Amino acid sequence: MKQYWNTDLDYNGSENKEGTLGQLRWLPDGRVFRWIKANGNIAKGEVVAAGTVISPAEDADVDAAAAAGTNLLVANGDFANDDYGPGWFVYIDAGAGAGQLREIDCVVDDNTIRIKGTWDTALDNTSDYIIFSPFYVRKADVSAGDGLIPVGIAQNAISDGNYGWVQVQGIGVALMDGTNGDTLKEGEKCIVSASADGKVEGFSGSTTADEAANTIGHALAGVDADQLVPIWIDLLK
């Protein structure tokens, strides 16, 4: 069910005021926004990319056994001051129970998290875990390999470690990469810039198949400089 809220879309703060990372907000004018946490400073108009196991929030060892059918993970002192919950995931990447992926329910205490569901296979102190969220985002970087998983465009600055909203559909602005003399034509498809993190460029003959498959939207004005440009954002896929 689509949900309409009177929401502070310019929010840039340390408090997780909205709860589940990744949740969407529909506005009556057709714009859609997604709730995220910033992994690095994000400027207005920059494209943000999904967090992955390559850039996790935690990568450490399990410190106590957890039987199959239970729902806790213990790692001594690892979760002090953390607010992991729905929208965050734990992945057992090595050792006993490797390959299991579970959404986190909550942080129980500094040493323990509770997962949604239970472990199919027991964990022990040979198990290694990674905690990540697709919505713990950083500015898109094609050269790092994560720029081809765009999840939104910031419509205001969001500071490192803070929460905020990024836009996934409807009319908004994006930051054009004009450093190489590129020109963005009205109506042209927009993709993540290959040379400037977080910025957009027009579809060109040098565009790779992967980039073309991850079009961000279409320009609503022509521009040939480093500046904000109105685009129709289309990331609700």
KAFEN-V860279 format. One record per backbone hydrogen bond with DSSP energy under -0.5 kcal/mol. NH is the residue of the N-H (numbers start at 1). CO is the residue of the C=O. If there is no record, write none. Layout:
# KAFEN-V860279
{{NH,CO} {NH,CO}}
This chain:
# KAFEN-V860279
{{5,26} {7,5} {9,7} {11,8} {13,163} {17,15} {20,18} {21,86} {22,35} {23,20} {25,33} {26,3} {27,31} {30,27} {32,169} {33,25} {34,166} {35,23} {36,164} {37,135} {38,162} {39,137} {40,38} {42,158} {45,154} {46,43} {47,198} {48,152} {49,138} {50,149} {51,134} {55,52} {56,53} {57,131} {58,131} {60,129} {62,127} {63,74} {64,74} {66,123} {69,119} {70,67} {73,113} {75,111} {78,75} {79,110} {80,77} {82,79} {86,105} {88,85} {89,132} {90,102} {91,130} {92,100} {93,91} {93,128} {94,128} {98,95} {99,92} {100,97} {102,90} {104,88} {105,114} {106,114} {108,106} {108,112} {109,112} {112,109} {113,73} {114,106} {115,71} {116,103} {119,70} {123,66} {127,124} {128,94} {129,60} {130,91} {131,58} {132,89} {136,133} {137,37} {137,135} {138,49} {140,47} {142,193} {144,141} {145,141} {145,142} {146,141} {147,141} {149,146} {151,48} {152,48} {153,167} {154,46} {155,165} {158,42} {161,38} {162,159} {163,13} {164,36} {166,34} {167,153} {168,32} {169,32} {170,233} {172,231} {174,229} {175,45} {176,174} {176,227} {177,200} {178,176} {181,178} {184,223} {185,183} {187,219} {188,185} {190,217} {191,201} {193,199} {198,140} {199,196} {200,175} {201,191} {203,189} {207,204} {212,208} {213,209} {214,210} {214,211} {215,212} {216,190} {217,190} {218,232} {219,188} {220,230} {223,184} {227,225} {229,174} {231,172} {232,218} {233,170} {233,231} {234,216} {235,168} {236,168} {237,235}}
